[in-house]
């Protein structure tokens, strides 16, 4: 089975894997969460509209320890870069 050129290109630059997650989250209408250096224990939350926030995150799991919900608390809104 032949891999597509896009897959090969993405695998050659694995540092962009977070961009795939971001794109997929937005396609589903969900926010994207990521940790950045300098944000301490907080996460950045980006909405499909482009709004960005610094948030604390709590992940709710089911009885099998599988994540079912993300609860976040906004610390502050971040300015667009």
ABEGO torsion letter per residue (X at the ends): XBBBAAAAAAAABAAAAAAAAAAAAAAAGBBBBBBBBGAEABBBBBBAAGBBBBBBBBBBBBAAGBBABBBBBBABBBBBX
